[in-house]
Structure formats: structure tokens, C-alpha cells
């Protein structure tokens, strides 16, 4: 489906939350996971002329944060190409003093001017990964997050054999995992609750969350 002008898309949101002990039943079904960090949900929009903007989950540009020029250029250099793209991620800036002005990418909603409705999550992530260099630094989360430089991070897909290690990471920004069914097809993001059937949140227990 062509995407030729800016229109806000609500990002996919998990409908179900489970404790880590229950992830075992998804291990044999082809599910993958990404690390869930303690950030602010963010859409990154890149226009055909290379303008880069950052939007929160309330359909607004971020009010209390100005993206630094190196981060904007890092996004533009990888994703500007004469057509729209819209990326899904989190802003890491206000939750812990050790990480500022960082965008953590984990999905794509629009690629090369195409709204990826009907395409699999695996396909969309493959496009995102293809725009990022093969060489990268460790962002402090082992093999589970790539530091692409200038405040841009990429979530890696984690097979079930690595879920326990990822969940056990001792880092103040590490909240847990989000399990995703790679073959699931992206649906329209017309409301805040969307695409929840192919995502499962598995959060570490805190005073605010059981899981």
C-alpha cells in the first residue's frame, strides 16, 4: 500500500503479558524476542526530502526533548531515499542518567514509500536491518542490542535459546522481553490497541508490575 504523505500510525502494542516461566511454551513455535528497554515509545518519520521527525504514542512530536544533529544525521544517512519511511522504536533519554539522546529501533511500519500492511514482521525487520551496517559496537546489552553510533541503537532478534540470558541482563534500562511471531502480518495501526495478537510482553517484576 503506497504511503505518499505523512499520516500518523499507531505503533503495534502487545495485548498479552506473561511471566518469564510461561515463555517456554512459545519456544517451539518459531517465536523470536527482542529486548524491552525502559524508554518512551517513538515513531521516527523520514520524508522523501530527508526531513527527520520524532513522534510519541500520543500523535505528537516530543515536547521536552530536541533530537541532537548527530542523531538526526545518523537516521537520515541510513533511511532517507526519496520516499517515506516510518520506524518504530523507543526514545532513551529521561529514565536513566547513563543513556541520553538515544533512539532504540526495533521495527519498521513504512519502507521505501510502502505501508507494510500485510507484510510479515520478519520481512519488515529484515528491511530495517539491511539499512544498518554489519559492523557495530556493543551497546552494553551483550549480543542483544547493536550500537550503530551517534545515538542510534538496533534491537536484535533473539532465538528462544537466548531468552533466559537476555531476560537476566543486569542493566537499569532492561525491562524484559517482547516475544513476536515473525510470520504474523502487520495490520493497520488505526487505534492505540493494534497488532496485539502476535506480540507478548514479558516484563521483569517490579513494584508496579507483576510481569
N, C-alpha and C positions, 0 to 999 in steps of 0.2 A: 504494500500500500504506500503510495507516494506521500511524502511529508515535505511540503514546499514552503511552509510558513510556520512561525513559532506558535505552538499551542501547548499549554501545559499538559503533561501526562502524569497522573498519579503513579508513583513507583509501586512495584509489587510489594505485598505485605503478607507475611506468614499468618495463617489463621490459627494454627495449632502450636502449642508449646508442650514439650515433654522433658522429663528429667533425662540425664545422660544415660542412665541404666536402660532406658527404653530404646535407645538408638540402635541397639543390637538387631532388632527385628527389621531394620531398614538396610542393614549391611549387605544382604544378599540380593537386594532388588535393584542394584545399579545406581542407587542414590550416591551423590557426592556432597561434600560440605565445603563451606567457606568459613573463615574465622569471623566472628561477630565482634566488632570493636565498639567502644563506648563513644560514639560520635553523633553528630546531628545529620539526619538524612538529607541528602543533597543531590539534586539533578544538575548536571553540567551540560549546558547547551552551547554548541558551536555552530555559528551561522555560516552560510555559503561564502561570506566575505571575511570570515575568520574572527568575527566578534565572539568572545567567550563570556558567558554569564553563568552565575551560580544561584540556584533556587532551592528554597526549603520545601518541606512537605505541605506547607500551607499556601502554595501557589505564589509565594512572594520571594523576591530577592533577599538575600541575607542582609539584615539591617545593622547588626552590631559587628560586622566583620567585612573588611575590604581585602579582596584577594591580592596578594603581592605580585608584582610584574613577573618575577621568575616563574611562579606557578602558572600564571596565565599563558606565558610563552611555552611552558612545558606541555600544556594541553593543546595549544594551537599548533605546535610543531608536529604533534602526533595525529591530530584528528581533523584539522582544517583541510578541506579538499574540494571546495567548490559546491558543496551541498551540506544539508543539515546533518548533524548527529547529536544525539541526546544520550548521555551516560548516567548511570545510576551508581551512587556511592554514599559516602559519609564525609562530613567535614570534621576533622580532628583539630580542635583549637581551644575550646573552653573547658574541657573536662579534666585535663591533667597538664601541669606546667612543663612536662618533659617533651610534649609534642604540640607544636603550634603551626598554623598556616599549612595544614596538610589535608589533601583530599585522597580518600581511600576508595578506589574504584572496584566494583565487583560485578557490573553488568552493563549491557547496552540495550536501549529501547529503540533508538533510531540510528541507522548506519547508512552512510552514503545516500542520504535522502529517502530512505525507505523505513517506514514504521514497521518494526519486526513482528507484527501480529501474525500469528500462525507459524512463526519460526520457533525452533526449539531453543531452550536456554543454552544448550551445548553449542549450537550454531552461533548464537549471539555472543557468547563468551569467547568463542574461537575468533570472531571478528575483532573483539576488544583486544585479545591477547596478541593478534597479528600486528596491531599498531604499536606494540610495546617492544623494546629491544630484548634480545635474548640474554644479553649480559646485564646484570643488575646487582645491587648491593642488598645486604640483609637489613631489613627494617627493624630488627630486634625481635622478630617473631619466628625465628628459625626459617625453615623452608616454606612457611605458610603465607608469607607476605613479601612481595618484592618492592624494594625502594627504587623507583625509576628516576629519582633525582628531582631537585627543586620543589619538593613538597608534594610529589605525586607518587602514590602507592597503588599497587595492584594486588588484589586478593587472588590467591592460587586455589585451584580446585583440589580438594583433599579426598583421597580414596578412603574407604572405611578402615583400612589398616592403620591409618594415621589419625583417626578421630580422637583416640584416647590421649595421644601426645599433644594434639592441638588443644583439646579441652583443658588439659592440665597445665598449660603455659602459665607461668607466674609473671604476669605483667599487669599493671594497674588499668590498662585500657582493654584488656582481654575479657569480654563478657561471656563468651561461649562459642557456639556454632550455629550456623543456619544450614540445615540439610536441604538439598534441592534435587528434584528429579530431572536429570539432564534432558530427557526426551520430551518433557512437557512443553506444550506450545504456549507462547505468550498470548495473553488475552488483552483486550482493550483496558487501559487504565483510566476509566471514566469516573471512578469514585475512589475514596480513600481505601476502601476494602476491595482489593482485586488480586487475582492470581494466587490466592492463598492456598489453593488445593495442592500445589506442587512444591510448597515450601514449609519447613517445620523449624521452629525456633527451639534451641536447646541452650538455655541460659544458666550460668552458674548461680547457685542460690546466694541471695543477699538478704538484707533486712527488708528490702522492698519486693523481692521476687523469690518464689519457691524454686522456679526454673523458668 
